[in-house]
Amino acid sequence: MQLTAPTADRTPVRDTPVRDADGMAVAAFILGLVGLLVLNVFLGPIAIALASAALWRGTARRGRAFLGLGLGVADLLVLVAFMQMDSTVSWSF
């Protein structure tokens, strides 16, 4: 007598790591974009880390991950440029 249904060949395929990597790629893009305007000292490195992790995990949204990586680097370059113009550690308008 069998009390449960057989599970052979019916195991669900879980694509959670790919979906997580896709979410990381989108988050890196958004944080990099927002970081161009505010808090680029924090959002730039976070965008770089998320984009790198998404690419390492094999995201399906590679273009968005590369954009997040580029925007994260641009955040830090904007910060350095404004710091050089103001001759301070932070920048203001």
C-alpha positions as CSV (number, residue, x, y, z in Angstrom):
1,M,0.0,0.0,0.0
2,Q,1.4,3.4,-1.0
3,L,0.4,6.4,1.0
4,T,2.1,9.1,-1.1
5,A,2.3,9.8,-4.8
6,P,5.4,8.6,-6.5
7,T,7.9,11.4,-7.0
8,A,10.2,9.7,-9.5
9,D,10.8,11.9,-12.6
10,R,8.5,14.6,-11.2
11,T,10.8,16.7,-9.2
12,P,10.2,20.4,-9.9
13,V,13.1,22.3,-11.5
14,R,14.0,25.2,-9.3
15,D,15.6,28.2,-11.1
16,T,16.0,30.3,-8.0
17,P,19.7,31.0,-8.4
18,V,19.1,32.4,-11.9
19,R,16.2,34.5,-10.7
20,D,18.3,35.8,-7.8
21,A,21.1,36.7,-10.2
22,D,18.6,38.5,-12.5
23,G,17.3,40.5,-9.5
24,M,20.9,41.4,-8.6
25,A,21.5,42.6,-12.1
26,V,18.5,44.8,-12.1
27,A,19.3,46.1,-8.6
28,A,22.9,46.9,-9.7
29,F,21.5,48.9,-12.6
30,I,19.1,50.9,-10.5
31,L,21.5,51.6,-7.7
32,G,24.2,52.7,-10.2
33,L,21.7,55.0,-11.9
34,V,20.5,56.5,-8.6
35,G,24.1,56.7,-7.4
36,L,24.9,59.2,-10.1
37,L,22.8,61.8,-8.3
38,V,22.9,60.9,-4.6
39,L,25.1,58.9,-2.2
40,N,27.5,57.8,-4.9
41,V,30.1,56.9,-2.3
42,F,27.8,54.1,-1.0
43,L,25.7,53.2,-4.0
44,G,28.7,52.9,-6.4
45,P,30.5,50.1,-4.7
46,I,27.2,48.3,-3.9
47,A,26.3,48.4,-7.6
48,I,29.7,47.1,-8.6
49,A,29.4,44.2,-6.1
50,L,25.9,43.3,-7.1
51,A,26.8,43.4,-10.8
52,S,29.9,41.2,-10.3
53,A,27.9,38.7,-8.2
54,A,25.2,38.6,-10.9
55,L,27.7,38.0,-13.7
56,W,29.5,35.3,-11.6
57,R,26.2,33.5,-11.0
58,G,25.3,33.5,-14.6
59,T,22.5,35.9,-15.0
60,A,20.3,35.9,-18.1
61,R,20.4,39.8,-18.0
62,R,24.1,40.2,-18.7
63,G,23.6,43.6,-20.4
64,R,21.9,45.0,-17.4
65,A,24.6,43.6,-15.2
66,F,27.3,45.2,-17.3
67,L,25.4,48.5,-17.2
68,G,25.2,48.3,-13.5
69,L,28.9,47.6,-13.3
70,G,29.6,50.6,-15.6
71,L,27.3,52.9,-13.7
72,G,28.9,51.9,-10.4
73,V,32.3,52.8,-11.7
74,A,30.9,56.0,-13.1
75,D,29.5,56.8,-9.6
76,L,33.0,56.7,-8.2
77,L,34.4,58.7,-11.0
78,V,31.8,61.4,-10.5
79,L,32.6,61.5,-6.8
80,V,36.3,61.8,-7.5
81,A,35.7,64.6,-10.1
82,F,33.6,66.6,-7.7
83,M,36.0,66.1,-4.9
84,Q,38.8,67.5,-7.0
85,M,36.8,70.5,-8.1
86,D,35.8,71.3,-4.5
87,S,39.1,70.3,-2.9
88,T,37.1,68.5,-0.1
89,V,36.3,64.9,0.9
90,S,32.6,65.4,-0.1
91,W,30.9,67.5,-2.7
92,S,27.9,69.8,-2.8
93,F,26.1,71.9,-5.3
